[in-house]
């Protein structure tokens, strides 16, 4: 997980010409430029003595990496760092003239194909993309998922669905709320939305917030949407490790995918609660705070007179979950452990016109 305030992209250059281009790219993408020590001051970059050592330290800290260097150099640097296509970051290689932006690692899941296109558009060059579905003019299921903010539970199953697309078959997707955005997307020739009660086939993707294993395994690719809203209250001085442990255990006990956690919510009075803030950072989720007055206007199943007297609202966790999800129904009511209270609500997919409304 990225530390707070870390830019999304790292740009590396080896020559003065590359550093000049890298500086422009870093400014455009709000990224961080890494250059040899002798260029650091001139191009306002982070200096390194060894590119290999630098990349070894930064590879897992950024969502994407852009190397203005020869492809062979980058391949040799990255080979010991690559572990899993589901977690490896995007890597794009760019020549110092900006003519070719090559999507090298993480084309779909990490977004390297899109990043290459962005870089090429900036430099006036050509994006080089070699993934089969892209060269065939198809939109792969993992591309749809990433763009919609869904997490692929088992990336090993992607190849079966993409192979079906390449063979001209339609992929059946169970996605009742249309988290993938297939409705009206003009992809009817490639994807078919199926209801939960229709017979499944071997080529099927399912969008849901529950972990795999709760249904018989039918070979479906499971996609987790960002739909779960967690309200949280805690005592003063709570440890971040305790909060994180309880959240993870809470999700596991419900059979829910932590990948479907969208946001956490609490009371404004907890804005300076270091353990709570750190736990949200560890979980990689935004923590939203509500005023006591706003929380107190929410009807909850388990109001507390003690809480009302202490913080000015009869509910923190349940009310915060409901406000985040913009619903009146909880998936799971207040659960207490070691001075921490949790409650969970599920939000429906926000339509484009409701994006601002949904993110308040």
C-alpha atoms as a printed R data frame, in Angstrom:
    type eleno elety resid chain resno       x       y       z
1   ATOM     1    CA   UNK     A     1   0.000   0.000   0.000
2   ATOM     2    CA   UNK     A     2   1.177   3.503  -0.791
3   ATOM     3    CA   UNK     A     3   2.207   5.714   2.116
4   ATOM     4    CA   UNK     A     4  -0.022   8.811   2.483
5   ATOM     5    CA   UNK     A     5   0.646  11.603  -0.053
6   ATOM     6    CA   UNK     A     6   2.791   9.406  -2.294
7   ATOM     7    CA   UNK     A     7   2.293  10.316  -5.989
8   ATOM     8    CA   UNK     A     8   0.733   7.624  -8.161
9   ATOM     9    CA   UNK     A     9   3.537   7.510 -10.714
10  ATOM    10    CA   UNK     A    10   7.321   7.271 -10.640
11  ATOM    11    CA   UNK     A    11   9.300   8.417 -13.685
12  ATOM    12    CA   UNK     A    12  12.918   7.319 -14.175
13  ATOM    13    CA   UNK     A    13  15.439   8.798 -16.622
14  ATOM    14    CA   UNK     A    14  19.096   8.033 -17.261
15  ATOM    15    CA   UNK     A    15  20.254  10.849 -19.557
16  ATOM    16    CA   UNK     A    16  19.888  14.622 -19.559
17  ATOM    17    CA   UNK     A    17  17.557  14.422 -22.576
18  ATOM    18    CA   UNK     A    18  15.480  11.798 -20.817
19  ATOM    19    CA   UNK     A    19  15.488  13.813 -17.615
20  ATOM    20    CA   UNK     A    20  14.133  16.845 -19.484
21  ATOM    21    CA   UNK     A    21  11.260  14.771 -20.849
22  ATOM    22    CA   UNK     A    22  10.816  13.092 -17.475
23  ATOM    23    CA   UNK     A    23  10.430  16.450 -15.760
24  ATOM    24    CA   UNK     A    24   7.634  17.413 -18.144
25  ATOM    25    CA   UNK     A    25   5.933  14.051 -17.638
26  ATOM    26    CA   UNK     A    26   6.245  14.255 -13.870
27  ATOM    27    CA   UNK     A    27   4.632  17.696 -13.899
28  ATOM    28    CA   UNK     A    28   1.809  16.558 -16.189
29  ATOM    29    CA   UNK     A    29   1.060  13.360 -14.245
30  ATOM    30    CA   UNK     A    30   1.853  14.832 -10.829
31  ATOM    31    CA   UNK     A    31   4.449  12.094 -10.508
32  ATOM    32    CA   UNK     A    32   7.908  11.893  -8.965
33  ATOM    33    CA   UNK     A    33  11.033  12.048 -11.097
34  ATOM    34    CA   UNK     A    34  14.095   9.905 -10.341
35  ATOM    35    CA   UNK     A    35  17.378  10.711 -12.101
36  ATOM    36    CA   UNK     A    36  21.114  10.150 -11.586
37  ATOM    37    CA   UNK     A    37  22.539  12.302  -8.809
38  ATOM    38    CA   UNK     A    38  24.321  14.599 -11.249
39  ATOM    39    CA   UNK     A    39  20.974  15.623 -12.810
40  ATOM    40    CA   UNK     A    40  18.901  15.857  -9.634
41  ATOM    41    CA   UNK     A    41  19.271  19.590  -8.958
42  ATOM    42    CA   UNK     A    42  18.900  20.661 -12.583
43  ATOM    43    CA   UNK     A    43  15.648  18.760 -13.104
44  ATOM    44    CA   UNK     A    44  14.209  18.912  -9.591
45  ATOM    45    CA   UNK     A    45  14.344  15.146  -9.262
46  ATOM    46    CA   UNK     A    46  15.230  12.583  -6.643
47  ATOM    47    CA   UNK     A    47  18.828  11.554  -7.236
48  ATOM    48    CA   UNK     A    48  20.049   7.958  -7.284
49  ATOM    49    CA   UNK     A    49  23.455   6.305  -7.535
50  ATOM    50    CA   UNK     A    50  22.074   2.992  -8.800
51  ATOM    51    CA   UNK     A    51  18.834   2.659 -10.772
52  ATOM    52    CA   UNK     A    52  18.509  -0.971  -9.723
53  ATOM    53    CA   UNK     A    53  18.701  -0.130  -6.025
54  ATOM    54    CA   UNK     A    54  16.311   2.789  -6.489
55  ATOM    55    CA   UNK     A    55  13.691   0.691  -8.260
56  ATOM    56    CA   UNK     A    56  14.056  -2.044  -5.663
57  ATOM    57    CA   UNK     A    57  13.046   0.506  -3.013
58  ATOM    58    CA   UNK     A    58  10.218   2.177  -4.922
59  ATOM    59    CA   UNK     A    59   8.617  -0.556  -7.029
60  ATOM    60    CA   UNK     A    60   5.816  -1.344  -4.562
61  ATOM    61    CA   UNK     A    61   5.206   2.274  -3.564
62  ATOM    62    CA   UNK     A    62   3.731   3.529  -6.836
63  ATOM    63    CA   UNK     A    63   0.757   2.522  -8.954
64  ATOM    64    CA   UNK     A    64   2.726   3.008 -12.141
65  ATOM    65    CA   UNK     A    65   6.328   3.355 -13.309
66  ATOM    66    CA   UNK     A    66   7.559   5.057 -16.468
67  ATOM    67    CA   UNK     A    67  11.126   4.334 -17.551
68  ATOM    68    CA   UNK     A    68  12.756   6.597 -20.112
69  ATOM    69    CA   UNK     A    69  15.342   4.001 -20.992
70  ATOM    70    CA   UNK     A    70  16.072   1.001 -23.187
71  ATOM    71    CA   UNK     A    71  13.580  -1.849 -22.817
72  ATOM    72    CA   UNK     A    72  16.337  -4.390 -22.187
73  ATOM    73    CA   UNK     A    73  17.634  -2.447 -19.196
74  ATOM    74    CA   UNK     A    74  14.148  -2.293 -17.685
75  ATOM    75    CA   UNK     A    75  13.472  -5.987 -18.251
76  ATOM    76    CA   UNK     A    76  16.646  -6.941 -16.416
77  ATOM    77    CA   UNK     A    77  15.861  -4.576 -13.535
78  ATOM    78    CA   UNK     A    78  12.316  -5.801 -13.087
79  ATOM    79    CA   UNK     A    79  12.752  -9.554 -13.455
80  ATOM    80    CA   UNK     A    80  13.532 -10.195  -9.748
81  ATOM    81    CA   UNK     A    81  10.781  -7.797  -8.600
82  ATOM    82    CA   UNK     A    82   7.785  -9.238 -10.435
83  ATOM    83    CA   UNK     A    83   5.608 -11.517  -8.316
84  ATOM    84    CA   UNK     A    84   1.948 -11.615  -9.404
85  ATOM    85    CA   UNK     A    85  -0.030 -10.047 -12.247
86  ATOM    86    CA   UNK     A    86  -2.766  -9.161  -9.759
87  ATOM    87    CA   UNK     A    87  -0.464  -7.032  -7.607
88  ATOM    88    CA   UNK     A    88   2.431  -5.917  -9.807
89  ATOM    89    CA   UNK     A    89   2.221  -2.211 -10.697
90  ATOM    90    CA   UNK     A    90   1.989  -0.826 -14.223
91  ATOM    91    CA   UNK     A    91   5.251  -0.386 -16.125
92  ATOM    92    CA   UNK     A    92   5.682   1.659 -19.292
93  ATOM    93    CA   UNK     A    93   8.961   2.077 -21.178
94  ATOM    94    CA   UNK     A    94   9.508   5.256 -23.197
95  ATOM    95    CA   UNK     A    95  12.351   6.207 -25.502
96  ATOM    96    CA   UNK     A    96  13.941   9.577 -24.772
97  ATOM    97    CA   UNK     A    97  12.533  11.088 -27.955
98  ATOM    98    CA   UNK     A    98   9.007  10.199 -26.796
99  ATOM    99    CA   UNK     A    99   8.236   8.272 -29.986
100 ATOM   100    CA   UNK     A   100   7.159   4.946 -28.465
101 ATOM   101    CA   UNK     A   101   5.444   4.290 -25.129
102 ATOM   102    CA   UNK     A   102   5.557   0.535 -24.548
103 ATOM   103    CA   UNK     A   103   3.142  -1.159 -22.159
104 ATOM   104    CA   UNK     A   104   5.507  -3.672 -20.560
105 ATOM   105    CA   UNK     A   105   3.918  -4.973 -17.322
106 ATOM   106    CA   UNK     A   106   0.374  -4.867 -15.978
107 ATOM   107    CA   UNK     A   107  -1.356  -4.013 -19.234
108 ATOM   108    CA   UNK     A   108  -4.884  -4.694 -18.022
109 ATOM   109    CA   UNK     A   109  -5.099  -5.126 -14.263
110 ATOM   110    CA   UNK     A   110  -2.575  -2.424 -13.404
111 ATOM   111    CA   UNK     A   111  -3.568  -0.101 -16.245
112 ATOM   112    CA   UNK     A   112  -0.278  -0.023 -18.162
113 ATOM   113    CA   UNK     A   113  -2.070  -0.018 -21.528
114 ATOM   114    CA   UNK     A   114  -4.021   3.090 -20.568
115 ATOM   115    CA   UNK     A   115  -0.906   4.663 -19.070
116 ATOM   116    CA   UNK     A   116   1.017   4.035 -22.304
117 ATOM   117    CA   UNK     A   117  -1.779   5.720 -24.236
118 ATOM   118    CA   UNK     A   118  -1.698   8.693 -21.860
119 ATOM   119    CA   UNK     A   119   2.072   9.040 -22.159
120 ATOM   120    CA   UNK     A   120   1.979   8.722 -25.959
121 ATOM   121    CA   UNK     A   121  -0.723  11.372 -26.192
122 ATOM   122    CA   UNK     A   122   1.437  13.713 -24.105
123 ATOM   123    CA   UNK     A   123   4.602  13.172 -26.163
124 ATOM   124    CA   UNK     A   124   2.872  12.937 -29.532
125 ATOM   125    CA   UNK     A   125   4.200   9.404 -29.909
126 ATOM   126    CA   UNK     A   126   2.753   5.935 -30.400
127 ATOM   127    CA   UNK     A   127   1.469   3.634 -27.658
128 ATOM   128    CA   UNK     A   128   2.742   0.083 -28.130
129 ATOM   129    CA   UNK     A   129   0.227  -2.440 -26.770
130 ATOM   130    CA   UNK     A   130   0.513  -6.169 -27.405
131 ATOM   131    CA   UNK     A   131  -2.238  -7.769 -25.302
132 ATOM   132    CA   UNK     A   132  -4.376  -9.971 -27.543
133 ATOM   133    CA   UNK     A   133  -7.782  -8.490 -26.755
134 ATOM   134    CA   UNK     A   134  -6.538  -4.959 -27.385
135 ATOM   135    CA   UNK     A   135  -4.918  -5.818 -30.702
136 ATOM   136    CA   UNK     A   136  -8.192  -7.534 -31.680
137 ATOM   137    CA   UNK     A   137 -10.163  -4.405 -30.791
138 ATOM   138    CA   UNK     A   138 -11.937  -6.065 -27.848
139 ATOM   139    CA   UNK     A   139 -12.566  -4.755 -24.350
140 ATOM   140    CA   UNK     A   140 -11.314  -7.374 -21.890
141 ATOM   141    CA   UNK     A   141 -13.225  -8.175 -18.716
142 ATOM   142    CA   UNK     A   142 -10.314  -7.123 -16.493
143 ATOM   143    CA   UNK     A   143 -10.120  -3.757 -18.251
144 ATOM   144    CA   UNK     A   144 -13.828  -3.177 -17.607
145 ATOM   145    CA   UNK     A   145 -13.349  -4.174 -13.975
146 ATOM   146    CA   UNK     A   146 -10.366  -1.896 -13.377
147 ATOM   147    CA   UNK     A   147 -12.013   1.112 -14.995
148 ATOM   148    CA   UNK     A   148 -15.132   0.584 -12.884
149 ATOM   149    CA   UNK     A   149 -13.132   0.194  -9.671
150 ATOM   150    CA   UNK     A   150 -13.858  -3.530  -9.228
151 ATOM   151    CA   UNK     A   151 -11.283  -5.962  -7.868
152 ATOM   152    CA   UNK     A   152 -10.698  -9.324  -9.541
153 ATOM   153    CA   UNK     A   153 -10.785 -12.081  -6.912
154 ATOM   154    CA   UNK     A   154  -8.974 -14.748  -8.944
155 ATOM   155    CA   UNK     A   155  -6.950 -13.291 -11.840
156 ATOM   156    CA   UNK     A   156  -6.070 -16.808 -13.005
157 ATOM   157    CA   UNK     A   157  -9.588 -17.123 -14.422
158 ATOM   158    CA   UNK     A   158  -9.346 -14.027 -16.611
159 ATOM   159    CA   UNK     A   159  -7.647 -15.917 -19.431
160 ATOM   160    CA   UNK     A   160 -10.678 -18.184 -19.930
161 ATOM   161    CA   UNK     A   161 -13.031 -15.279 -20.429
162 ATOM   162    CA   UNK     A   162 -10.679 -13.338 -22.665
163 ATOM   163    CA   UNK     A   163 -10.045 -16.471 -24.695
164 ATOM   164    CA   UNK     A   164 -13.792 -16.777 -25.211
165 ATOM   165    CA   UNK     A   165 -13.938 -13.193 -26.446
166 ATOM   166    CA   UNK     A   166 -11.136 -13.875 -28.897
167 ATOM   167    CA   UNK     A   167 -13.075 -16.888 -30.195
168 ATOM   168    CA   UNK     A   168 -16.116 -14.716 -30.824
169 ATOM   169    CA   UNK     A   169 -18.178 -15.982 -27.877
170 ATOM   170    CA   UNK     A   170 -20.299 -13.768 -25.651
171 ATOM   171    CA   UNK     A   171 -19.373 -13.676 -21.975
172 ATOM   172    CA   UNK     A   172 -22.320 -13.935 -19.598
173 ATOM   173    CA   UNK     A   173 -22.053 -11.642 -16.584
174 ATOM   174    CA   UNK     A   174 -24.193 -11.654 -13.474
175 ATOM   175    CA   UNK     A   175 -24.192  -7.982 -12.475
176 ATOM   176    CA   UNK     A   176 -27.715  -6.858 -11.457
177 ATOM   177    CA   UNK     A   177 -26.644  -3.338 -10.457
178 ATOM   178    CA   UNK     A   178 -24.436  -2.939 -13.539
179 ATOM   179    CA   UNK     A   179 -21.254  -2.093 -11.652
180 ATOM   180    CA   UNK     A   180 -19.293  -2.916 -14.808
181 ATOM   181    CA   UNK     A   181 -21.262  -0.318 -16.748
182 ATOM   182    CA   UNK     A   182 -22.292  -2.665 -19.544
183 ATOM   183    CA   UNK     A   183 -25.751  -1.121 -19.995
184 ATOM   184    CA   UNK     A   184 -25.651   1.251 -22.909
185 ATOM   185    CA   UNK     A   185 -21.921   0.720 -23.461
186 ATOM   186    CA   UNK     A   186 -22.345  -0.781 -26.916
187 ATOM   187    CA   UNK     A   187 -20.742  -4.076 -25.891
188 ATOM   188    CA   UNK     A   188 -23.758  -6.326 -26.476
189 ATOM   189    CA   UNK     A   189 -21.850  -8.326 -29.078
190 ATOM   190    CA   UNK     A   190 -19.304  -9.347 -26.447
191 ATOM   191    CA   UNK     A   191 -21.076  -9.374 -23.081
192 ATOM   192    CA   UNK     A   192 -24.483 -10.571 -21.945
193 ATOM   193    CA   UNK     A   193 -25.910  -9.581 -18.575
194 ATOM   194    CA   UNK     A   194 -27.475 -12.615 -16.904
195 ATOM   195    CA   UNK     A   195 -29.770 -12.753 -13.896
196 ATOM   196    CA   UNK     A   196 -28.867 -14.783 -10.809
197 ATOM   197    CA   UNK     A   197 -31.573 -17.390 -11.477
198 ATOM   198    CA   UNK     A   198 -30.423 -18.145 -15.015
199 ATOM   199    CA   UNK     A   199 -28.388 -21.277 -15.589
200 ATOM   200    CA   UNK     A   200 -24.677 -20.559 -15.327
201 ATOM   201    CA   UNK     A   201 -22.215 -21.543 -17.999
202 ATOM   202    CA   UNK     A   202 -18.507 -22.143 -17.768
203 ATOM   203    CA   UNK     A   203 -17.879 -18.662 -19.150
204 ATOM   204    CA   UNK     A   204 -19.404 -16.378 -16.567
205 ATOM   205    CA   UNK     A   205 -18.353 -13.460 -14.418
206 ATOM   206    CA   UNK     A   206 -20.165 -12.561 -11.214
207 ATOM   207    CA   UNK     A   207 -20.146  -9.209  -9.448
208 ATOM   208    CA   UNK     A   208 -20.716  -9.445  -5.693
209 ATOM   209    CA   UNK     A   209 -19.256  -8.402  -2.370
210 ATOM   210    CA   UNK     A   210 -19.062 -11.903  -0.886
211 ATOM   211    CA   UNK     A   211 -15.914 -13.974  -0.855
212 ATOM   212    CA   UNK     A   212 -15.472 -16.966  -3.122
213 ATOM   213    CA   UNK     A   213 -16.499 -20.227  -1.525
214 ATOM   214    CA   UNK     A   214 -19.968 -19.188  -0.400
215 ATOM   215    CA   UNK     A   215 -21.453 -20.806  -3.486
216 ATOM   216    CA   UNK     A   216 -20.460 -23.995  -5.304
217 ATOM   217    CA   UNK     A   217 -17.552 -23.234  -7.606
218 ATOM   218    CA   UNK     A   218 -18.941 -22.930 -11.136
219 ATOM   219    CA   UNK     A   219 -15.769 -21.528 -12.641
220 ATOM   220    CA   UNK     A   220 -17.056 -17.967 -12.602
221 ATOM   221    CA   UNK     A   221 -14.681 -15.043 -12.401
222 ATOM   222    CA   UNK     A   222 -15.579 -13.167  -9.217
223 ATOM   223    CA   UNK     A   223 -15.434  -9.366  -9.275
224 ATOM   224    CA   UNK     A   224 -15.770  -7.346  -6.076
225 ATOM   225    CA   UNK     A   225 -17.474  -3.929  -6.398
226 ATOM   226    CA   UNK     A   226 -16.683  -1.021  -4.028
227 ATOM   227    CA   UNK     A   227 -20.052  -1.168  -2.326
228 ATOM   228    CA   UNK     A   228 -19.550  -1.718   1.421
229 ATOM   229    CA   UNK     A   229 -19.611   1.205   3.843
230 ATOM   230    CA   UNK     A   230 -18.199   0.698   7.316
231 ATOM   231    CA   UNK     A   231 -19.187   2.897  10.237
232 ATOM   232    CA   UNK     A   232 -16.748   2.879  13.120
233 ATOM   233    CA   UNK     A   233 -16.568   4.222  16.653
234 ATOM   234    CA   UNK     A   234 -13.795   3.709  19.179
235 ATOM   235    CA   UNK     A   235 -12.490   4.664  22.574
236 ATOM   236    CA   UNK     A   236  -9.760   7.240  22.956
237 ATOM   237    CA   UNK     A   237  -6.204   6.022  22.478
238 ATOM   238    CA   UNK     A   238  -7.190   2.999  20.413
239 ATOM   239    CA   UNK     A   239  -4.317   1.190  18.682
240 ATOM   240    CA   UNK     A   240  -4.344   1.064  14.878
241 ATOM   241    CA   UNK     A   241  -3.484  -2.647  14.992
242 ATOM   242    CA   UNK     A   242  -6.601  -3.366  17.064
243 ATOM   243    CA   UNK     A   243  -8.843  -1.474  14.663
244 ATOM   244    CA   UNK     A   244  -7.364  -3.195  11.628
245 ATOM   245    CA   UNK     A   245  -7.600  -6.621  13.253
246 ATOM   246    CA   UNK     A   246 -11.261  -6.133  14.147
247 ATOM   247    CA   UNK     A   247 -12.186  -4.863  10.675
248 ATOM   248    CA   UNK     A   248 -10.499  -7.814   8.975
249 ATOM   249    CA   UNK     A   249 -12.075 -10.316  11.375
250 ATOM   250    CA   UNK     A   250 -15.485  -8.650  11.020
251 ATOM   251    CA   UNK     A   251 -15.376  -9.031   7.231
252 ATOM   252    CA   UNK     A   252 -14.093 -12.596   7.418
253 ATOM   253    CA   UNK     A   253 -16.854 -13.647   9.810
254 ATOM   254    CA   UNK     A   254 -19.484 -12.233   7.438
255 ATOM   255    CA   UNK     A   255 -17.898 -13.929   4.419
256 ATOM   256    CA   UNK     A   256 -17.394 -10.493   2.856
257 ATOM   257    CA   UNK     A   257 -14.547  -9.427   0.616
258 ATOM   258    CA   UNK     A   258 -12.436  -6.676   2.128
259 ATOM   259    CA   UNK     A   259 -11.835  -5.609  -1.464
260 ATOM   260    CA   UNK     A   260 -15.464  -4.424  -1.540
261 ATOM   261    CA   UNK     A   261 -14.904  -1.973   1.310
262 ATOM   262    CA   UNK     A   262 -15.505   1.486  -0.141
263 ATOM   263    CA   UNK     A   263 -15.125   3.947   2.725
264 ATOM   264    CA   UNK     A   264 -15.042   4.170   6.504
265 ATOM   265    CA   UNK     A   265 -17.046   6.725   8.449
266 ATOM   266    CA   UNK     A   266 -16.918   8.073  11.984
267 ATOM   267    CA   UNK     A   267 -17.733  11.134  14.083
268 ATOM   268    CA   UNK     A   268 -15.947  14.452  13.610
269 ATOM   269    CA   UNK     A   269 -14.676  14.261  17.191
270 ATOM   270    CA   UNK     A   270 -12.457  11.337  16.092
271 ATOM   271    CA   UNK     A   271 -10.664  13.269  13.349
272 ATOM   272    CA   UNK     A   272  -7.540  13.474  15.519
273 ATOM   273    CA   UNK     A   273  -7.709   9.853  16.713
274 ATOM   274    CA   UNK     A   274  -4.309   8.658  15.510
275 ATOM   275    CA   UNK     A   275  -5.045   4.935  15.763
276 ATOM   276    CA   UNK     A   276  -8.249   5.249  13.732
277 ATOM   277    CA   UNK     A   277  -6.614   7.396  11.058
278 ATOM   278    CA   UNK     A   278  -3.651   5.025  10.779
279 ATOM   279    CA   UNK     A   279  -5.926   1.990  10.541
280 ATOM   280    CA   UNK     A   280  -7.765   3.565   7.594
281 ATOM   281    CA   UNK     A   281  -4.412   4.196   5.917
282 ATOM   282    CA   UNK     A   282  -3.341   0.590   6.524
283 ATOM   283    CA   UNK     A   283  -6.574  -0.598   4.953
284 ATOM   284    CA   UNK     A   284  -6.079   1.811   2.059
285 ATOM   285    CA   UNK     A   285  -9.515   3.399   2.414
286 ATOM   286    CA   UNK     A   286 -10.790   6.940   2.808
287 ATOM   287    CA   UNK     A   287 -12.042   7.869   6.276
288 ATOM   288    CA   UNK     A   288 -15.002  10.272   6.246
289 ATOM   289    CA   UNK     A   289 -16.115  12.241   9.298
290 ATOM   290    CA   UNK     A   290 -19.646  13.404  10.113
291 ATOM   291    CA   UNK     A   291 -20.776  15.978  12.655
292 ATOM   292    CA   UNK     A   292 -22.573  14.774  15.769
293 ATOM   293    CA   UNK     A   293 -25.674  16.683  14.705
294 ATOM   294    CA   UNK     A   294 -25.837  14.961  11.328
295 ATOM   295    CA   UNK     A   295 -25.284  11.543  12.860
296 ATOM   296    CA   UNK     A   296 -27.951  12.177  15.467
297 ATOM   297    CA   UNK     A   297 -30.590  12.778  12.781
298 ATOM   298    CA   UNK     A   298 -30.192   9.232  11.445
299 ATOM   299    CA   UNK     A   299 -32.663   6.598  12.665
300 ATOM   300    CA   UNK     A   300 -30.715   3.546  13.834
301 ATOM   301    CA   UNK     A   301 -31.732   0.196  15.343
302 ATOM   302    CA   UNK     A   302 -29.442   0.460  18.370
303 ATOM   303    CA   UNK     A   303 -29.336   4.028  19.733
304 ATOM   304    CA   UNK     A   304 -27.307   4.623  22.865
305 ATOM   305    CA   UNK     A   305 -28.181   7.163  25.546
306 ATOM   306    CA   UNK     A   306 -24.629   6.831  26.870
307 ATOM   307    CA   UNK     A   307 -23.189   7.786  23.480
308 ATOM   308    CA   UNK     A   308 -25.613  10.691  23.184
309 ATOM   309    CA   UNK     A   309 -24.447  12.062  26.520
310 ATOM   310    CA   UNK     A   310 -20.784  11.575  25.703
311 ATOM   311    CA   UNK     A   311 -20.477  12.741  22.079
312 ATOM   312    CA   UNK     A   312 -23.812  14.353  21.239
313 ATOM   313    CA   UNK     A   313 -25.273  11.578  19.087
314 ATOM   314    CA   UNK     A   314 -27.088   8.357  19.940
315 ATOM   315    CA   UNK     A   315 -25.125   6.467  17.279
316 ATOM   316    CA   UNK     A   316 -21.721   6.694  15.649
317 ATOM   317    CA   UNK     A   317 -21.014   3.462  13.773
318 ATOM   318    CA   UNK     A   318 -24.539   2.634  12.598
319 ATOM   319    CA   UNK     A   319 -25.394   6.208  11.648
320 ATOM   320    CA   UNK     A   320 -22.078   6.705   9.845
321 ATOM   321    CA   UNK     A   321 -22.530   3.498   7.836
322 ATOM   322    CA   UNK     A   322 -26.024   4.527   6.766
323 ATOM   323    CA   UNK     A   323 -24.901   8.021   5.791
324 ATOM   324    CA   UNK     A   324 -22.018   6.687   3.720
325 ATOM   325    CA   UNK     A   325 -24.260   4.212   1.908
326 ATOM   326    CA   UNK     A   326 -27.201   6.631   1.559
327 ATOM   327    CA   UNK     A   327 -29.573   3.942   2.677
328 ATOM   328    CA   UNK     A   328 -31.870   3.241   5.608
329 ATOM   329    CA   UNK     A   329 -30.945  -0.423   5.976
330 ATOM   330    CA   UNK     A   330 -27.899  -1.959   7.617
331 ATOM   331    CA   UNK     A   331 -26.272  -5.175   6.445
332 ATOM   332    CA   UNK     A   332 -24.893  -5.694   9.932
333 ATOM   333    CA   UNK     A   333 -25.786  -3.708  13.040
334 ATOM   334    CA   UNK     A   334 -23.484  -2.528  15.787
335 ATOM   335    CA   UNK     A   335 -20.826  -5.057  16.742
336 ATOM   336    CA   UNK     A   336 -18.516  -4.368  19.668
337 ATOM   337    CA   UNK     A   337 -15.019  -5.574  20.503
338 ATOM   338    CA   UNK     A   338 -12.286  -4.155  22.704
339 ATOM   339    CA   UNK     A   339 -13.567  -0.591  22.713
340 ATOM   340    CA   UNK     A   340 -14.387  -0.547  18.979
341 ATOM   341    CA   UNK     A   341 -17.842  -0.535  17.393
342 ATOM   342    CA   UNK     A   342 -18.506  -1.452  13.761
343 ATOM   343    CA   UNK     A   343 -21.604  -1.433  11.571
344 ATOM   344    CA   UNK     A   344 -21.970  -2.122   7.858
345 ATOM   345    CA   UNK     A   345 -24.247  -0.865   5.083
346 ATOM   346    CA   UNK     A   346 -24.282  -1.486   1.344
347 ATOM   347    CA   UNK     A   347 -24.504   1.268  -1.224
348 ATOM   348    CA   UNK     A   348 -25.929   0.812  -4.706
349 ATOM   349    CA   UNK     A   349 -23.961   1.755  -7.777
350 ATOM   350    CA   UNK     A   350 -23.924   5.485  -8.440
351 ATOM   351    CA   UNK     A   351 -24.982   6.505 -11.899
352 ATOM   352    CA   UNK     A   352 -22.846   9.081 -13.695
353 ATOM   353    CA   UNK     A   353 -25.302  11.862 -12.920
354 ATOM   354    CA   UNK     A   354 -25.117  10.987  -9.226
355 ATOM   355    CA   UNK     A   355 -21.340  10.844  -8.834
356 ATOM   356    CA   UNK     A   356 -21.046  14.130  -6.955
357 ATOM   357    CA   UNK     A   357 -24.063  13.288  -4.843
358 ATOM   358    CA   UNK     A   358 -22.686   9.857  -3.995
359 ATOM   359    CA   UNK     A   359 -19.263  11.126  -2.980
360 ATOM   360    CA   UNK     A   360 -20.397  13.751  -0.504
